[in-house]
Amino acid sequence: MSQKDPLVSVLIPCYNVEAFVEKAVHSILNQTYQNIEVWIIDDASTDHTLEKINAIKDDRIKVVSFKENT
């Protein structure tokens, strides 16, 4: 990857998707193109969605978590 490769931002809005979120995030992180950032926008999930996301250790992941479902 050269310095000129543009940064690609991937947005994942989520709400109560603990059964699917890990697979979705890993699918994105495992792409051949590596100059990416993954923004996960959690809309106040009441299940274990945030715990599953926070268990994935990768500096490319950014999390925004709302306190109230909007």
Buried (B, 14 or more C-beta within 10 A) or exposed (E): EEEEEEEEEBEBEBBBBBEEBBEBBEEBBEEEEEEBBBBBBBBBBEEBBBEBBEEBEEEBBEBEBEEEEE
